[in-house]
């Protein structure tokens, strides 16, 4: 990790604020998903869709552009400068790329 950042959060052990440092960031999982976006056009009308309680119905479905979603799961390790407590949290990052 090129730089260590200080976070304005509370330590879960001592409760002190402004004492949290990111010690490490580790990639746990990396997954690429290709999906097609669909668009539904709904026409609102006065007829009730049976059993739903919703007025209107999708009148057409349209397949959209394929999108690639890159999902990365990281494990962040933090340390409190005040009491020395260390803990880890998992965070997920998603990046979408449109293909043509």
C-alpha positions in Angstrom: 0.0 0.0 0.0 1.5 3.3 -1.1 0.0 5.5 1.6 -1.6 5.1 5.0 -4.7 7.1 5.6 -6.3 8.4 8.8 -10.1 8.0 9.0 -12.5 10.0 11.0 -14.3 7.1 12.6 -14.6 5.7 16.1 -12.6 2.7 17.4 -15.0 -0.2 18.3 -12.9 -1.0 21.4 -12.2 2.4 23.0 -14.7 4.7 21.2 -12.1 7.4 20.4 -12.6 9.3 17.2 -10.0 10.6 14.7 -7.5 7.9 15.7 -8.1 5.3 13.1 -5.5 4.3 10.5 -5.8 2.0 7.5 -3.0 -0.6 8.0 -3.7 -2.8 4.9 -6.0 -3.4 2.0 -6.0 -6.9 0.6 -8.0 -8.2 -2.5 -10.0 -11.2 -1.4 -12.1 -11.9 -4.5 -12.4 -10.6 -8.0 -15.4 -11.5 -10.2 -16.4 -10.3 -13.7 -20.1 -10.5 -14.6 -21.5 -9.8 -18.1 -25.2 -8.8 -18.1 -27.6 -7.2 -20.5 -29.6 -4.3 -19.2 -33.3 -4.4 -20.0 -35.7 -1.5 -20.1 -39.4 -1.8 -19.5 -41.7 0.8 -20.7 -44.8 1.0 -18.6 -48.1 2.6 -19.7 -50.2 3.7 -16.7 -53.8 3.0 -17.3 -56.9 2.7 -15.1 -56.9 -1.1 -15.1 -55.7 -2.9 -12.1 -53.2 -5.8 -12.6 -54.9 -8.8 -11.0 -53.4 -9.8 -7.6 -50.9 -7.0 -7.4 -52.6 -3.9 -6.4 -50.7 -2.1 -9.1 -52.2 0.0 -11.9 -50.6 -0.2 -15.4 -48.5 -2.9 -16.9 -45.3 -3.2 -18.8 -46.2 -2.8 -22.4 -42.8 -3.6 -23.8 -39.4 -5.0 -22.8 -36.3 -3.9 -24.6 -32.9 -5.5 -24.4 -30.2 -2.9 -23.8 -26.4 -2.7 -24.2 -24.3 -5.5 -22.6 -22.5 -4.3 -19.5 -19.5 -5.8 -17.8 -19.5 -5.5 -14.0 -16.2 -6.0 -12.2 -16.9 -6.9 -8.5 -13.9 -6.7 -6.2 -14.0 -7.7 -2.5 -11.3 -6.2 -0.3 -10.4 -6.8 3.3 -9.4 -3.6 5.1 -7.4 -3.8 8.3 -7.6 -0.8 10.7 -5.7 0.2 13.8 -6.5 2.6 16.5 -3.6 4.9 17.4 -5.1 5.5 20.9 -5.5 1.9 22.2 -3.8 -0.2 19.5 -6.9 -2.2 18.7 -6.8 -3.8 15.2 -9.9 -5.1 13.3 -10.8 -6.0 9.7 -13.8 -5.2 7.6 -14.8 -6.4 4.2 -15.8 -3.9 1.5 -17.1 -4.6 -2.0 -16.4 -2.3 -5.0 -18.3 -2.5 -8.3 -17.1 -1.0 -11.6 -19.4 -1.0 -14.6 -18.1 -0.9 -18.2 -20.4 -0.6 -21.2 -19.5 -2.6 -24.2 -20.4 -1.8 -27.7 
